[in-house]
Structure formats: C-alpha cells, structure tokens
Amino acid sequence: SEFGIAWESQFYNTSYEMEPNTEITIRIGRSLRADEILAAEKVRNFAIQYVRKKLFAGLELDAIASPMMGCKIPKTPVGYRGYGETNTALAYRVMRYASLANFIGLPGLTIPVGYEQDTGLPIGFQLMGDAWSEPTLIRLGCVVEKFQTRRKPPADNFFDVLEPWLG
C-alpha cells in the first residue's frame, strides 16, 4: 500500500510506461484493506519482538551473520538493460537473507569477502544487528575487511545502470 501511494501519479498517468510486474504490485498493494494492513503490522511486530528479545537479548548476540545473496546473479539480458525487468522469483532467491533486516527495520552491514570465480562479481555477507547497534556493526565490518582479499575492479560483465542517465 505504501508503494502504491508513492507511485500514485505515475500509476494514473497513461503516458508513463510501467513494467507490467510493477503495475501488478501496485494494484495488489492498493487493494489491501485496513484490517489486512493491521494484520501485517501485527506479524511484523511479532517478528521484531522475537528477533530482539529471543535472539539478540536472549542469546546475547552482537550480530547475526548471513550470506548477502541467496544465489548467483545471472547476467542481465541485453534487451532488459534499457527498460528493466521485474523477476519476483529471482529477486526473492537473491535477497532472501537481506529481507529479515529490511522487514523488521534493524540495521545491516554488507561486507565484501571475495569474488565469484567464473564472473568476477563480488561476494559478500551481511551482519544484522539489534536496534541502535550500528557502531558495533561498523567495528565488526572493519575487522573483517582487514583480513579480506584485495579488492578488484569490476568484472567485464558489470555495467553501470546510472551511466545512461548521468553519462
């Protein structure tokens, strides 16, 4: 629903071309009733309390470490580079480890730790911390970066998505 409101002017502007999956996402979000939004907020609140009380406080954790990406990123087909693509199944597979911190609003820090052998793309892991733990996450990230392999320039299959607009 928040996403739908943010895209309100583009959604009703017939001269604005929108990728079909984005339009579907907006339509679904705009169709939610108040009781459905409240139910979702209850689930989110449960998740926040569970992670903060049972994991961080109960287990005395400073951070939860996970891979940053759930799978390798496929090359972007040339035809999608100018227009874009929404692939919900792929987005979920790629972002499945990042979604918990995003969903419950806790801080996260991504740290590069290496490169894929066949593509040269960076590999990272994420540290998720409790509320207001950003200084701890930054200290942990600095320790990890001291022991990581040397950074390399982007691989040949990397392209700057902002270059067409800024370049």
C-alpha positions in Angstrom: 0.0 0.0 0.0 2.9 2.4 0.8 4.5 1.6 -2.5 1.2 2.2 -4.3 0.8 5.6 -2.7 4.3 6.5 -3.6 3.7 5.7 -7.3 0.2 7.3 -7.4 1.0 10.0 -10.0 2.8 7.6 -12.4 0.2 4.9 -11.9 -2.6 7.0 -13.3 -0.5 8.8 -15.9 -1.3 7.0 -19.1 1.8 8.5 -20.8 4.1 6.9 -18.2 5.1 3.4 -19.3 5.3 1.0 -16.3 6.8 -2.5 -16.3 3.8 -5.0 -16.0 5.0 -6.6 -12.8 5.4 -3.2 -11.1 1.9 -2.3 -12.1 0.6 -5.6 -10.7 2.5 -5.0 -7.4 1.0 -1.5 -7.2 -2.5 -2.8 -7.9 -2.2 -5.5 -5.2 -0.9 -3.0 -2.7 -3.6 -0.5 -3.4 -6.3 -3.2 -2.9 -5.4 -4.0 0.7 -8.0 -3.2 3.3 -7.2 -1.6 6.6 -7.7 -4.8 8.6 -5.2 -6.6 6.3 -2.6 -3.9 6.8 -3.1 -4.1 10.6 -2.7 -7.9 10.5 0.5 -7.5 8.6 1.7 -5.0 11.1 1.0 -7.5 13.9 3.1 -10.1 12.1 5.9 -7.6 11.7 5.7 -6.5 15.4 5.9 -10.2 16.4 9.0 -10.7 14.2 10.6 -7.6 15.7 10.0 -8.7 19.3 11.1 -12.3 18.6 14.4 -11.3 17.0 15.2 -8.6 19.5 14.2 -10.4 22.7 14.8 -14.1 21.9 17.9 -13.8 19.6 19.8 -10.6 20.5 18.9 -10.2 24.2 18.2 -13.9 25.0 21.3 -15.3 23.3 23.4 -12.2 23.9 24.2 -11.8 20.3 26.1 -8.8 18.9 25.2 -9.6 15.3 23.7 -12.3 13.1 25.9 -13.2 10.1 24.4 -14.5 6.8 25.4 -14.6 3.1 24.3 -11.3 1.4 23.0 -13.1 -1.7 21.0 -16.2 -1.8 22.2 -17.2 -5.2 24.5 -16.1 -8.0 23.3 -13.1 -10.1 22.6 -14.1 -13.7 23.8 -11.8 -16.5 21.2 -9.2 -17.4 19.9 -9.9 -20.9 20.8 -7.1 -23.3 17.1 -6.4 -24.1 16.4 -5.6 -20.5 19.2 -3.0 -19.9 17.3 -0.1 -21.3 13.8 -0.9 -20.0 14.3 -3.1 -16.9 12.8 -6.3 -15.7 10.9 -7.4 -12.6 11.5 -11.1 -11.8 9.9 -11.6 -8.4 11.1 -15.2 -8.1 14.7 -14.3 -8.8 14.6 -11.2 -6.6 13.4 -13.4 -3.7 16.1 -16.0 -4.3 18.8 -13.3 -4.4 17.6 -11.2 -1.5 16.2 -13.9 0.8 18.9 -13.2 3.5 18.5 -9.4 3.4 14.7 -9.4 3.8 14.5 -10.1 7.5 16.5 -6.9 8.5 14.6 -4.9 5.9 11.2 -6.3 7.1 11.8 -5.5 10.8 13.8 -2.4 10.4 17.1 -3.5 12.0 20.4 -2.3 10.8 22.5 -4.3 8.5 26.0 -4.0 7.0 27.2 -5.8 3.9 30.9 -6.7 3.8 32.7 -7.8 0.6 34.7 -11.0 1.3 35.7 -12.3 -2.2 34.8 -12.7 -5.8 32.9 -15.3 -7.8 35.5 -17.4 -9.7 33.7 -17.5 -13.1 32.2 -14.0 -13.2 34.5 -11.9 -11.0 31.4 -10.4 -9.3 31.8 -9.6 -5.6 30.6 -11.9 -2.9 29.6 -10.5 0.5 28.0 -11.4 3.7 25.6 -9.4 5.9 25.8 -8.6 9.5 22.4 -7.7 11.1 22.4 -6.0 14.5 19.9 -5.1 17.1 18.4 -1.6 17.1 21.0 1.2 17.5 23.9 -1.2 17.1 25.4 0.5 14.1 28.7 1.3 15.9 29.2 -2.4 16.7 28.4 -3.5 13.1 30.9 -1.0 11.8 33.6 -2.2 14.2 32.9 -5.9 13.2 33.0 -4.9 9.5 36.4 -3.2 9.9 37.8 -6.3 11.5 36.6 -8.5 8.6 37.8 -6.0 6.0 41.4 -6.2 7.4 41.5 -9.9 6.6 39.8 -9.9 3.2 41.3 -10.4 -0.2 42.4 -7.4 -2.2 39.6 -5.6 -4.0 39.5 -5.8 -7.7 38.0 -3.5 -10.4 34.5 -4.5 -11.7 34.3 -7.5 -14.0 33.7 -7.2 -17.7 30.1 -8.2 -17.3 29.5 -5.3 -14.9 27.7 -2.3 -16.3 26.8 1.0 -14.7 23.0 1.2 -14.5 23.2 5.0 -14.0 25.5 5.8 -16.9 22.8 6.3 -19.5 21.2 9.0 -17.3 24.4 10.5 -15.8 26.9 9.9 -18.5 
